[in-house]
Amino acid sequence: MKVLLSGTAGGAGRPEPGCRCVSCAGLPPGHRHPFELVVDGAVRFPFAEAPRGYRVCGGGRGLVGPDGTALLCLPPSLEPSPDPGVAPRYDDEPSRYDVVLIDLLDRPERLGALRRAGLVDEATQVVAIGLDHRVRSEDELARRLRLWGAVAVPDGTALETLPIAHRAPVERRRAARSPQVRRALLLGGTRSGKSAEAELRLAAEPYVTYVATGPDGAGDGEWAARVRAHRSRRPAHWDTVETIDLAATIANATTPLLIDGLGTWLAAVFDEHGAWEGDRAPVHARCDELVAAWRQAPEPIVAVSDEVGMGVVPATASGRLFRDALGRLNERLAAESEYVALVVAGRLLEL
């Protein structure tokens, strides 16, 4: 099938006429036109009725062509499920799709759900549509799509779908996603956006284990509110593990891990060993175990940690002790990471 994308933006285009936001102000008028899709010059989206040889499927979201290749289209106006983390299945749906056109800017976990269901695989072309000022720049859009294994294409792009058996080996390799960074460490201050960035990095993965190292907030209303905010932001299909045995959790991982965060983990280790005023050797040993497990991680890890030592000197000996211990741990993990960034006011500074 020949899939022509005459427009790739949201309903108002990009930039949105009359909008003065930073995203729209940086682009020329008509940079992207409202979404429009035509298949083989004959079938327009939304798919209602199809000519002979074509078959509408997936609740009107999909189209199977005469050659057996399949297209799935999920613009903003066609939410696939009340829960974006669950991909609905239809009896008439193919086992997989060759091309997926999808709005990713609000809920990228929609793509993770499709991967989890087997509808999107390594050979599927994933193209972002519904592009608008929800992302601040084209560069930031490209960065996010690289993380999610998707691309943005210019208006007027024609995508060709071929059955996998008919593709050359090189074409198959080009269709595959870029390999994940094995170890990523995100540093930042309080409310810097470091946790949101960590979640964004893994949002389109089919399986993720969220490792919570802090208390659940029982008896502390302010902390409980933070926990609720984090839970509501995470995809519902992610697994959650509450533990401070990070070395074993990393060593036994079978899915990508998101560890949030190392500061609360270290404080819990200090508590467990009574090290605030006592012997600190057990804390040092636990940090050694964590660094060793981090070096040999079997699955990708994104870890969040507090950047310490940039403000006032702590007034207490225990505060200074914690600052120094976490600073040393951050330094050691950063030395063993492929990717390290400082998050400030929601912006990334790669280190």
C-alpha positions as CSV (number, residue, x, y, z in Angstrom):
1,M,0.0,0.0,0.0
2,K,1.0,3.6,-0.6
3,V,0.2,5.7,2.5
4,L,0.1,9.4,1.7
5,L,0.2,11.8,4.7
6,S,-0.9,15.2,3.3
7,G,-0.9,16.6,6.8
8,T,0.6,15.5,10.1
9,A,-0.5,18.1,12.6
10,G,-3.4,18.3,15.0
11,G,-6.7,19.8,13.9
12,A,-5.5,23.4,14.0
13,G,-2.2,22.8,12.2
14,R,1.3,23.6,13.5
15,P,1.8,26.4,14.3
16,E,-1.7,27.0,15.5
17,P,-3.0,30.3,13.9
18,G,-3.0,33.2,16.4
19,C,-1.1,31.2,19.1
20,R,1.9,33.1,20.6
21,C,3.3,30.2,22.7
22,V,7.0,29.4,22.4
23,S,6.3,26.3,20.3
24,C,4.2,28.1,17.7
25,A,6.2,31.3,17.6
26,G,9.3,29.5,16.5
27,L,7.8,28.0,13.3
28,P,6.7,29.5,10.0
29,P,3.0,29.5,9.1
30,G,1.8,26.2,7.6
31,H,4.8,24.2,8.9
32,R,2.5,21.3,9.3
33,H,-1.1,21.0,8.1
34,P,-4.0,19.3,9.9
35,F,-3.9,15.5,9.7
36,E,-5.0,14.0,6.4
37,L,-4.5,10.4,5.2
38,V,-5.1,8.8,1.8
39,V,-4.2,5.2,1.0
40,D,-3.4,4.2,-2.6
41,G,-5.2,7.4,-3.8
42,A,-8.6,5.8,-3.1
43,V,-9.2,5.2,0.7
44,R,-9.4,8.2,3.0
45,F,-9.3,8.2,6.8
46,P,-11.5,7.8,8.7
47,F,-12.0,4.4,7.3
48,A,-15.7,3.7,6.8
49,E,-16.1,1.7,3.7
50,A,-13.3,0.3,1.6
51,P,-13.0,-0.5,-2.1
52,R,-12.9,-4.1,-3.2
53,G,-9.7,-5.8,-2.1
54,Y,-9.3,-3.7,1.1
55,R,-10.7,-4.5,4.5
56,V,-11.5,-2.2,7.3
57,C,-10.6,-3.6,10.7
58,G,-9.9,-2.8,14.3
59,G,-13.1,-0.9,15.0
60,G,-12.5,1.4,12.0
61,R,-9.0,2.1,13.1
62,G,-7.2,-0.2,10.7
63,L,-7.0,-1.1,7.0
64,V,-5.7,-4.2,5.4
65,G,-4.6,-3.8,1.8
66,P,-4.8,-6.2,-1.2
67,D,-1.2,-7.3,-0.5
68,G,-2.0,-8.3,3.0
69,T,-0.1,-5.4,4.7
70,A,-1.9,-3.6,7.5
71,L,-2.2,0.0,8.6
72,L,-3.4,1.3,12.0
73,C,-4.3,5.0,12.5
74,L,-4.8,6.5,16.0
75,P,-5.2,10.2,15.8
76,P,-6.1,12.3,18.9
77,S,-9.8,12.1,18.0
78,L,-9.8,8.3,18.1
79,E,-8.7,7.1,21.6
80,P,-8.3,3.4,21.4
81,S,-9.3,2.7,25.0
82,P,-10.4,4.5,28.2
83,D,-7.1,3.1,29.6
84,P,-4.3,4.1,27.2
85,G,-2.1,1.4,28.8
86,V,-4.4,-1.3,27.4
87,A,-4.7,-2.0,23.7
88,P,-8.1,-3.3,22.7
89,R,-8.3,-6.3,20.5
90,Y,-10.8,-6.9,17.8
91,D,-11.8,-10.2,16.2
92,D,-11.1,-8.9,12.7
93,E,-7.7,-7.4,13.5
94,P,-4.5,-8.7,12.0
95,S,-1.8,-10.3,14.1
96,R,0.4,-7.3,13.6
97,Y,0.6,-3.9,11.8
98,D,3.1,-2.9,9.2
99,V,2.5,0.9,9.7
100,V,1.1,2.6,12.7
101,L,0.2,6.3,12.6
102,I,-0.3,7.5,16.2
103,D,-0.6,10.6,18.4
104,L,2.0,10.1,21.1
105,L,2.3,13.6,22.7
106,D,-0.2,13.1,25.5
107,R,0.0,9.4,26.2
108,P,3.0,7.7,24.7
109,E,2.1,4.5,26.7
110,R,-0.4,3.9,23.9
111,L,2.5,2.7,21.9
112,G,3.8,0.5,24.7
113,A,0.3,-1.1,25.0
114,L,0.4,-1.9,21.3
115,R,3.8,-3.5,21.7
116,R,2.7,-5.4,24.7
117,A,-0.3,-6.8,22.7
118,G,2.1,-7.8,19.8
119,L,0.4,-5.5,17.3
120,V,3.6,-3.5,16.9
121,D,6.9,-5.2,16.5
122,E,10.5,-4.4,15.5
123,A,9.6,-4.2,11.8
124,T,6.6,-1.9,12.2
125,Q,7.0,1.7,10.9
126,V,5.7,4.0,13.7
127,V,5.0,7.5,12.6
128,A,3.8,10.3,15.0
129,I,0.8,12.3,13.9
130,G,-1.4,15.0,15.6
131,L,1.8,17.1,16.1
132,D,1.1,20.4,17.8
133,H,2.3,22.8,20.5
134,R,2.1,20.2,23.2
135,V,5.8,19.8,22.6
136,R,8.0,23.0,22.8
137,S,10.2,22.5,19.7
138,E,10.9,20.2,16.7
139,D,14.2,19.2,18.4
140,E,12.4,18.1,21.6
141,L,9.9,16.3,19.5
142,A,12.7,14.4,17.7
143,R,14.4,13.6,21.0
144,R,11.2,12.1,22.5
145,L,10.4,10.1,19.3
146,R,13.9,8.6,19.3
147,L,13.3,7.3,22.9
148,W,9.9,5.8,21.9
149,G,11.1,4.2,18.6
150,A,9.0,6.5,16.4
151,V,9.6,9.1,13.7
152,A,8.0,12.3,12.5
153,V,7.8,12.9,8.7
154,P,7.1,16.0,6.7
155,D,3.7,16.7,5.2
156,G,3.4,15.1,1.8
157,T,5.4,12.0,2.8
158,A,4.3,8.8,1.1
159,L,5.0,5.6,3.0
160,E,5.3,2.3,1.2
161,T,4.2,-0.9,3.0
162,L,5.7,-4.2,1.9
163,P,5.1,-7.6,3.5
164,I,8.1,-8.5,5.7
165,A,8.9,-11.5,3.5
166,H,9.4,-9.1,0.5
167,R,11.7,-6.7,2.4
168,A,15.5,-6.7,1.9
169,P,17.5,-7.6,5.0
170,V,18.9,-4.0,5.2
171,E,15.4,-2.6,5.1
172,R,14.4,-4.8,8.0
173,R,17.3,-3.7,10.0
174,R,16.5,0.0,9.3
175,A,12.9,-0.6,10.5
176,A,14.1,-1.9,13.9
177,R,14.3,0.4,16.9
178,S,17.6,1.9,18.1
179,P,19.1,0.0,20.9
180,Q,18.3,1.2,24.4
181,V,20.8,2.9,26.7
182,R,21.6,0.2,29.3
183,R,22.2,2.6,32.2
184,A,20.7,6.1,32.5
185,L,21.1,8.3,35.6
186,L,19.0,11.4,36.0
187,L,20.0,14.0,38.6
188,G,18.1,17.0,39.8
189,G,16.8,19.0,42.7
190,T,13.3,18.9,44.3
191,R,10.5,19.4,41.8
192,S,13.0,19.7,38.9
193,G,11.1,17.3,36.6
194,K,13.6,14.4,36.9
195,S,11.0,11.8,37.7
196,A,8.8,12.9,34.8
197,E,11.8,12.7,32.5
198,A,12.6,9.2,33.7
199,E,9.0,8.1,33.1
200,L,9.0,9.7,29.6
201,R,12.1,7.8,28.6
202,L,10.4,4.4,29.2
203,A,6.8,5.4,28.4
204,A,6.6,3.4,25.1
205,E,8.1,0.2,26.5
206,P,5.8,-2.8,26.6
207,Y,7.0,-3.9,30.0
208,V,8.5,-1.8,32.8
209,T,9.1,-2.4,36.5
210,Y,8.9,0.7,38.6
211,V,11.1,0.4,41.7
212,A,9.8,2.6,44.6
213,T,12.4,3.0,47.3
214,G,10.5,5.5,49.5
215,P,7.7,5.1,52.1
216,D,4.1,5.0,51.0
217,G,3.2,8.2,52.8
218,A,1.0,6.7,55.5
219,G,0.7,9.3,58.3
220,D,2.3,12.0,56.2
221,G,-0.3,13.9,54.0
222,E,2.2,15.9,52.0
223,W,4.3,12.8,51.1
224,A,1.2,10.8,50.4
225,A,0.1,13.5,47.9
226,R,3.5,13.2,46.1
227,V,3.1,9.4,45.9
228,R,-0.4,9.7,44.5
229,A,0.8,12.2,41.9
230,H,3.6,9.8,40.8
231,R,1.2,6.8,40.6
232,S,-1.4,8.7,38.5
233,R,1.3,9.8,36.0
234,R,2.7,6.3,35.5
235,P,1.2,3.9,32.9
236,A,-1.3,1.5,34.6
237,H,0.3,-1.6,33.0
238,W,3.7,-1.0,34.6
239,D,4.6,-3.3,37.5
240,T,5.6,-1.8,40.8
241,V,8.0,-3.2,43.4
242,E,8.6,-1.5,46.7
243,T,12.0,-2.4,48.0
244,I,15.4,-1.2,49.2
245,D,17.2,-4.3,48.1
246,L,18.3,-2.6,44.9
247,A,21.3,-4.9,44.1
248,A,19.1,-8.0,44.0
249,T,16.3,-6.2,42.1
250,I,18.8,-5.1,39.4
251,A,20.5,-8.5,39.2
252,N,17.2,-10.4,38.8
253,A,15.5,-7.9,36.4
254,T,13.7,-9.3,33.4
255,T,12.2,-6.0,32.2
256,P,13.5,-2.4,32.1
257,L,13.7,-0.8,35.5
258,L,12.8,2.7,36.6
259,I,14.3,3.4,40.1
260,D,12.9,6.4,41.9
261,G,14.9,7.3,43.7
262,L,18.4,6.8,45.1
263,G,18.1,9.5,47.7
264,T,15.2,7.8,49.5
265,W,17.0,4.5,49.1
266,L,20.2,5.8,50.8
267,A,18.2,7.3,53.7
268,A,16.4,4.0,54.2
269,V,19.7,2.2,54.3
270,F,21.0,4.6,56.9
271,D,17.9,3.9,58.9
272,E,18.1,0.2,58.5
273,H,21.7,0.1,59.8
274,G,21.4,2.8,62.5
275,A,24.2,4.6,60.7
276,W,23.2,8.2,61.4
277,E,25.2,8.1,64.6
278,G,26.7,4.6,64.5
279,D,28.9,2.4,62.3
280,R,28.7,3.5,58.6
281,A,30.6,0.5,57.2
282,P,27.3,-1.4,56.4
283,V,26.1,1.6,54.3
284,H,29.4,1.7,52.4
285,A,29.0,-2.0,51.7
286,R,25.5,-1.6,50.4
287,C,26.6,1.2,48.1
288,D,29.4,-1.1,46.8
289,E,26.8,-3.8,46.1
290,L,24.6,-1.4,44.3
291,V,27.4,-0.1,42.1
292,A,28.5,-3.7,41.3
293,A,24.9,-4.7,40.3
294,W,24.6,-1.5,38.2
295,R,27.7,-2.4,36.3
296,Q,26.4,-5.8,35.4
297,A,22.7,-4.9,34.8
298,P,20.9,-7.4,32.6
299,E,18.2,-5.0,31.6
300,P,18.0,-1.3,30.9
301,I,17.8,0.9,34.0
302,V,16.7,4.5,34.4
303,A,17.5,5.8,37.9
304,V,16.5,9.1,39.5
305,S,18.7,10.7,42.2
306,D,18.9,14.0,44.0
307,E,21.8,16.3,43.1
308,V,23.2,17.4,46.4
309,G,25.7,20.0,47.5
310,M,24.5,22.9,45.4
311,G,22.7,24.8,48.1
312,V,23.4,25.7,51.7
313,V,25.6,23.6,53.9
314,P,23.4,21.3,56.0
315,A,23.2,22.5,59.6
316,T,23.5,19.1,61.1
317,A,26.2,16.5,61.1
318,S,23.8,13.9,59.8
319,G,22.7,16.2,57.0
320,R,26.3,16.7,55.9
321,L,27.0,13.0,56.2
322,F,24.0,12.1,53.9
323,R,25.0,14.8,51.4
324,D,28.5,13.5,51.1
325,A,27.4,9.8,50.9
326,L,24.8,10.5,48.2
327,G,27.2,12.7,46.3
328,R,29.8,9.9,46.2
329,L,27.2,7.4,45.1
330,N,26.0,9.6,42.3
331,E,29.6,10.0,41.1
332,R,30.2,6.3,41.1
333,L,27.1,5.4,39.3
334,A,27.6,8.2,36.7
335,A,31.0,6.8,36.0
336,E,29.3,3.5,35.1
337,S,26.5,4.9,33.0
338,E,26.1,5.4,29.3
339,Y,23.8,8.4,29.8
340,V,23.8,11.0,32.6
341,A,21.8,14.2,32.7
342,L,21.0,17.0,35.1
343,V,17.3,18.1,35.1
344,V,16.7,21.7,35.9
345,A,13.2,23.3,35.6
346,G,12.2,20.4,33.4
347,R,15.1,21.0,31.0
348,L,17.8,18.4,30.3
349,L,21.5,19.2,30.6
350,E,23.4,16.2,29.3
351,L,26.6,15.5,31.2
